[in-house]
Amino acid sequence: MEIWRLLLNDNAENDAGSPCDAKPHPVFVSASAAEAVLLDTNPLSDAGIALPSGVPAVVCRSGWIEPDSEDEADHADAARRTWSGEGRTRFEAAWDALQSMAETRGVRLWLLPHAGDVIGDVPALRSLSGIDVLLEPSAMLTESMIPDAGDHFDRLLEPLESGDLVRAVLVTNTDGVGRVPIGEGRIDPDILLSLAERVSAWAPVCVLAGDEALVAASRGRA
C-alpha cells in the first residue's frame, strides 16, 4: 500500500518540513517527495485562483456558482445554476484556463470532485474526458448520504476501478461540515479503513497526517 499524507501547513509540525513553495496550501507528501498541492477554493469565483509551483501536480475543485446574497432563495438559485448547463460551461472555460496556466508553470492539474460543485457525483465524473482526478469519497456525500456511506462508496468506486481516471484517493471522515481524521467523524472508521484497503490495489491512499499508521495497520479488511 502506497500512503501519502496531507500536510495542512497550519501548525508547527508541518512548518518544520514543508517540501515546496506552496505555503499556505495543504500538500500531499509521499514517502520520498511532495506529490501535489491542494487548492480547496472556488475557481468559478470572480477572483479565480492562481496555481502555485514547486510540486508535480495541483489539485483543484470544479467550483460552484456563488449566490448574490445570503438570502435562502439566492442560495437555492445558485445551486440550481451550478448543476445546470451554465455551471458546466463555466467549469469547462475555467478548467481550460487553469490547464493553460498549469502547462506554463510545468505542473499537472488534477480535479477534486465535491458534493455541491459542478463535478460532484458519479455521472458527472464519468462525463469527464482527459482530466485526472484525486478522489475524496467522503467529500462527495451530501448530508442525507452519510448514514449509508458504505453503499454510496461502493457505487462510486465500481465504475472507476477499471479505468485510469483516478490518480490518488484521499480517505477522510466528515463531521458534516468538512474533512476530519478517520476516527473523528460521522462515518464508521471501519468503513473508511476497508475503503482504503480496496483502493490501494489501484491508487495511492492519501490520509490526513496522523492517520497513516492506522491505515497501514488495517491491511486485509477489504
C-alpha positions in Angstrom: 0.0 0.0 0.0 1.4 3.4 -1.0 0.4 6.0 1.5 0.6 9.8 1.1 0.0 12.3 3.9 -1.9 15.5 3.5 0.0 18.2 5.4 -2.2 21.1 6.2 0.6 23.6 6.6 -1.1 25.2 9.6 0.9 24.1 12.6 4.5 23.8 13.9 4.8 20.1 12.8 4.1 20.8 9.2 6.0 24.1 9.2 9.1 22.1 10.1 9.3 20.4 6.8 7.1 21.8 4.1 8.7 20.4 1.0 7.7 23.0 -1.6 6.9 26.7 -2.1 3.1 26.0 -1.7 2.5 27.6 1.7 -0.1 28.1 3.0 -1.8 25.5 0.8 -2.1 21.9 2.0 0.5 19.5 0.4 0.2 15.8 -0.4 3.5 14.1 0.5 4.6 10.5 -0.3 7.5 8.7 1.5 10.0 10.4 -0.8 8.6 13.7 -2.2 5.9 16.3 -2.4 3.3 15.0 -4.9 0.6 17.7 -5.1 -0.7 20.9 -3.7 -4.4 21.1 -2.7 -6.3 24.3 -3.6 -9.6 23.8 -1.8 -11.1 27.0 -3.2 -13.6 28.1 -5.9 -12.2 28.5 -9.4 -15.6 29.9 -10.6 -15.4 32.9 -8.2 -14.8 36.4 -9.6 -11.3 36.3 -8.1 -10.5 32.9 -9.6 -7.4 31.1 -8.4 -3.7 31.2 -9.0 -1.7 28.0 -9.3 1.5 27.5 -7.2 4.6 25.8 -8.5 7.2 23.6 -7.0 5.4 20.3 -7.0 4.4 17.9 -9.8 0.6 18.5 -9.5 -2.0 20.9 -8.3 -5.4 19.6 -7.1 -8.4 22.0 -7.8 -12.2 21.7 -7.3 -14.6 22.2 -10.2 -16.2 25.1 -8.4 -19.7 26.4 -7.7 -21.7 29.5 -8.7 -21.8 31.8 -5.7 -25.1 33.3 -4.5 -25.7 37.0 -4.9 -26.7 37.3 -1.2 -27.2 35.3 2.0 -30.9 35.0 1.1 -32.1 31.4 1.1 -33.7 31.8 -2.4 -30.4 33.1 -3.8 -28.6 30.1 -2.4 -31.1 27.7 -4.0 -30.8 29.5 -7.3 -27.0 29.4 -7.2 -27.1 25.7 -6.5 -29.5 25.1 -9.4 -27.3 27.2 -11.8 -24.2 25.2 -10.6 -25.7 21.9 -11.6 -27.2 23.3 -14.9 -25.6 23.8 -18.3 -24.4 27.2 -17.1 -22.3 25.7 -14.4 -20.8 23.1 -16.7 -20.0 25.7 -19.3 -18.3 27.9 -16.7 -16.3 25.0 -15.3 -15.0 24.0 -18.8 -13.9 27.5 -19.5 -12.2 27.9 -16.1 -10.6 24.5 -16.4 -9.2 25.3 -19.9 -7.7 28.5 -18.4 -6.2 26.6 -15.4 -4.8 23.9 -17.7 -3.0 26.6 -19.8 -1.6 28.1 -16.6 -0.5 24.7 -15.4 1.3 24.0 -18.6 3.1 27.3 -18.3 4.2 26.5 -14.8 5.2 23.0 -15.6 2.7 21.3 -13.3 -0.1 18.7 -13.8 -3.7 19.6 -13.0 -5.9 17.2 -11.0 -9.6 17.6 -10.2 -11.1 17.1 -6.7 -14.9 16.3 -7.1 -17.0 17.6 -4.3 -20.7 17.5 -3.5 -22.3 20.8 -4.3 -19.7 21.5 -7.1 -20.2 21.3 -10.8 -18.5 17.9 -10.7 -19.7 16.2 -7.6 -21.3 12.8 -8.4 -20.7 9.7 -10.5 -22.5 10.7 -13.7 -20.5 14.0 -13.8 -17.3 12.1 -13.2 -18.0 9.7 -15.9 -18.7 12.5 -18.3 -15.1 13.8 -18.0 -12.5 13.3 -20.7 -8.8 13.8 -20.4 -9.0 15.1 -16.8 -7.1 13.4 -14.0 -8.9 13.1 -10.6 -7.9 13.0 -7.0 -10.9 11.3 -5.4 -12.1 12.0 -1.8 -15.2 9.8 -1.4 -16.4 11.4 1.9 -16.4 14.8 0.2 -18.9 13.5 -2.4 -21.5 12.7 0.3 -24.4 15.0 0.9 -25.9 15.2 4.4 -28.6 12.6 3.6 -26.0 10.2 2.2 -23.7 10.0 5.3 -25.8 7.3 7.2 -25.4 4.9 4.2 -21.8 5.9 3.3 -20.6 2.4 2.7 -23.2 1.8 0.0 -22.5 5.1 -1.7 -18.8 4.4 -1.7 -19.5 1.1 -3.5 -21.5 2.8 -6.2 -18.8 5.5 -6.5 -15.9 3.1 -6.9 -17.4 0.4 -9.1 -17.2 2.3 -12.4 -13.8 3.9 -11.5 -11.8 0.8 -10.5 -11.2 -0.4 -14.1 -10.2 2.9 -15.6 -7.3 5.3 -15.4 -9.2 8.4 -14.3 -8.1 8.4 -10.7 -4.5 9.4 -9.7 -5.0 9.0 -5.9 -7.7 8.6 -3.3 -7.9 10.8 -0.1 -9.6 8.8 2.7 -11.0 11.1 5.3 -14.1 11.2 7.6 -16.6 14.1 7.7 -18.2 15.9 10.6 -20.9 17.1 8.2 -19.1 20.4 7.5 -15.6 19.3 6.3 -12.9 16.7 6.4 -11.7 15.3 9.7 -9.4 12.3 10.7 -10.7 8.8 10.1 -11.6 8.2 13.7 -13.3 11.6 14.5 -16.3 11.9 12.1 -19.7 10.6 11.4 -18.7 7.7 9.2 -17.8 4.3 10.8 -14.0 4.2 10.8 -14.2 0.5 9.7 -15.9 1.5 6.5 -13.1 4.0 5.8 -10.4 1.5 6.6 -12.0 -1.0 4.2 -12.2 1.7 1.6 -8.5 2.4 1.9 -7.6 -1.2 1.5 -9.9 -1.5 -1.5 -8.5 1.4 -3.4 -4.9 0.6 -2.5 -4.9 -2.0 -5.3 -5.1 0.7 -8.0 -4.1 4.1 -6.5 -2.1 5.7 -3.7 -4.0 6.1 -0.5 -3.9 9.7 0.9 -4.7 10.4 4.6 -4.6 13.3 7.0 -1.3 13.4 8.9 -1.6 11.1 11.9 -3.8 8.6 10.2 -1.1 6.8 8.2 -0.3 4.3 11.0 -4.0 3.5 11.4 -4.4 2.7 7.7 -1.2 0.7 7.5 -2.2 -1.4 10.4 -5.6 -2.2 8.9 -4.4 -4.3 6.0 -6.7 -7.2 5.0 -10.0 -5.5 5.7 -11.4 -5.2 2.1 
